[in-house]
Amino acid sequence: MAVDSNFPEQYNPKDDASFYVGNVPVYNDVILSPMDGYSDWPFRSICHELGSGMSYTEFVKAEDILKNAKRAWEKLYFQPSERPVVFQLYSDSPKDLVEAAQRVQELEPDIIDINMGCPTRSISGRGAGAGLMRTPLKVARIFRRLTDVLDVPVSAKIRLGWDDDCQPYRLIAKVIEENGGALLAVHGRTKKQGYIGKANWDAIAEIRQVISIPLIGNGDVRTVADIERMKAYTGCDGVMIGRGAITNPWIFSRKDRGDVPPEQVRSLMRVHMERNIAFYGEERGVILFRKNVARYLSLYRLSRGERKRLLSCTKGEEFLKLFDELLQRVINAEKS
Ligand SMILES: Cc1cc2nc3c(=O)[nH]c(=O)nc-3n(C[C@H](O)[C@H](O)[C@H](O)COP(=O)(O)O)c2cc1C
């Protein structure tokens, strides 16, 4: 039904969305970054429940999809409640990207994203990830072909470029938009910077001036105040948070970590570990959870011995019992 503009108070469902990717509505402007080894189904689903507006998978190598590698398909698991779900693929081969995207589209993601930011030498060095930023013509071919053959919107996550002397972010952003890309996420660093040095928000603001598709800014967002600051400074439609969310997934509910009481940390850690065990099985689930434990507990004063005991547990129940004990001590210390 068309909305009559004479009745501005009339309910318009479109008003609820923060922005649209093609015809896919996104209902929160704060989004969990794709992170290899972290944005797996257990963590993604938790961040989504806390408010993350989109669910990006970890990146998946197109050739692994074509080879039917089990681990690649495992990374693409999702539940419908997590939508909009974004599958992220990487490759230096347009042909492999297109074939893999067609294959994974059968799982019905909402969006397919191309990784153009990975700085790892084995990936960027062969022209994939951030390496793609050096070949704008290839980027044009990839996006033209993908947007022609796929039914879902196609997006990209880029960096600013390779190094100080090669920063083609304006050109690449234009190429992506002109060849059908429906969304662009920008990590404000070059490949050479990796994850250090200050993220360049001016560059994200410049990109805002040259494209009109939705833009997500990324880099150096750690607090609720940073979210609003980045939006105001760059004009981006959404803000993506990576490392800050590992320590503080509550940021998607616009809560700083210092405002989260230990009881809530404890219950979320329980849920996270239970999902890890359900998803990966007990042994692998507990081992993979250790890196998250270290981050969740980074704010608390635990002794070396306590941390070591916790991080060497291999059984779910043993682990939960121990961290309940340790957190109780933290809670009592905070109360006294
Ligand atoms: C451990 C780790 C894994 C990452 N894996 C991916 C990935 O699979 N795909 C991707 O586009 N970016 C990946 N990134 C980059 C993040 O999505 C994000 O752009 C970067 O961490 C900057 O944001 P932050 O300052 O909020 O952490 C990864 C980053 C980290 C730290």
The ligand as an SDF file (V2000), in Angstrom:
LIG
                    3D

 31 33  0  0  0  0  0  0  0  0999 V2000
   41.0670  -11.6120   14.4960 C   0  0  0  0  0  0  0  0  0  0  0  0
   40.5130  -10.7930   13.3590 C   0  0  0  0  0  0  0  0  0  0  0  0
   39.9580  -11.4510   12.2760 C   0  0  0  0  0  0  0  0  0  0  0  0
   39.4340  -10.7030   11.2060 C   0  0  0  0  0  0  0  0  0  0  0  0
   38.8200  -11.3650   10.1680 N   0  0  0  0  0  0  0  0  0  0  0  0
   38.2000  -10.6520    9.1810 C   0  0  0  0  0  0  0  0  0  0  0  0
   37.4320  -11.2930    8.1680 C   0  0  0  0  0  0  0  0  0  0  0  0
   37.2880  -12.5290    8.1410 O   0  0  0  0  0  0  0  0  0  0  0  0
   36.8490  -10.5120    7.2240 N   0  0  0  0  0  0  0  0  0  0  0  0
   36.9690   -9.1350    7.2280 C   0  0  0  0  0  0  0  0  0  0  0  0
   36.4180   -8.4630    6.3540 O   0  0  0  0  0  0  0  0  0  0  0  0
   37.6740   -8.5120    8.1840 N   0  0  0  0  0  0  0  0  0  0  0  0
   38.2690   -9.2260    9.1650 C   0  0  0  0  0  0  0  0  0  0  0  0
   38.9160   -8.5730   10.1770 N   0  0  0  0  0  0  0  0  0  0  0  0
   38.9270   -7.0880   10.2060 C   0  0  0  0  0  0  0  0  0  0  0  0
   37.7520   -6.5500   11.0250 C   0  0  0  0  0  0  0  0  0  0  0  0
   36.5260   -6.8840   10.4020 O   0  0  0  0  0  0  0  0  0  0  0  0
   37.8270   -5.0270   11.1900 C   0  0  0  0  0  0  0  0  0  0  0  0
   37.8110   -4.4450    9.9140 O   0  0  0  0  0  0  0  0  0  0  0  0
   39.0900   -4.5730   11.9120 C   0  0  0  0  0  0  0  0  0  0  0  0
   39.3450   -5.3670   13.0470 O   0  0  0  0  0  0  0  0  0  0  0  0
   38.9840   -3.0880   12.3180 C   0  0  0  0  0  0  0  0  0  0  0  0
   37.8820   -2.8760   13.1750 O   0  0  0  0  0  0  0  0  0  0  0  0
   38.0810   -2.7180   14.7810 P   0  0  0  0  0  0  0  0  0  0  0  0
   39.0400   -1.5660   14.9890 O   0  0  0  0  0  0  0  0  0  0  0  0
   36.6900   -2.4110   15.2870 O   0  0  0  0  0  0  0  0  0  0  0  0
   38.6370   -3.9960   15.2910 O   0  0  0  0  0  0  0  0  0  0  0  0
   39.4770   -9.2910   11.2340 C   0  0  0  0  0  0  0  0  0  0  0  0
   40.0550   -8.6510   12.3320 C   0  0  0  0  0  0  0  0  0  0  0  0
   40.5620   -9.3750   13.3840 C   0  0  0  0  0  0  0  0  0  0  0  0
   41.1600   -8.6460   14.5610 C   0  0  0  0  0  0  0  0  0  0  0  0
  1  2  1  0
  2  3  1  0
  2 30  2  0
  3  4  2  0
  4  5  1  0
  4 28  1  0
  5  6  2  0
  6  7  1  0
  6 13  1  0
  7  8  2  0
  7  9  1  0
  9 10  1  0
 10 11  2  0
 10 12  1  0
 12 13  2  0
 13 14  1  0
 14 15  1  0
 14 28  1  0
 15 16  1  0
 16 17  1  0
 16 18  1  0
 18 19  1  0
 18 20  1  0
 20 21  1  0
 20 22  1  0
 22 23  1  0
 23 24  1  0
 24 25  2  0
 24 26  1  0
 24 27  1  0
 28 29  2  0
 29 30  1  0
 30 31  1  0
M  END
$$$$
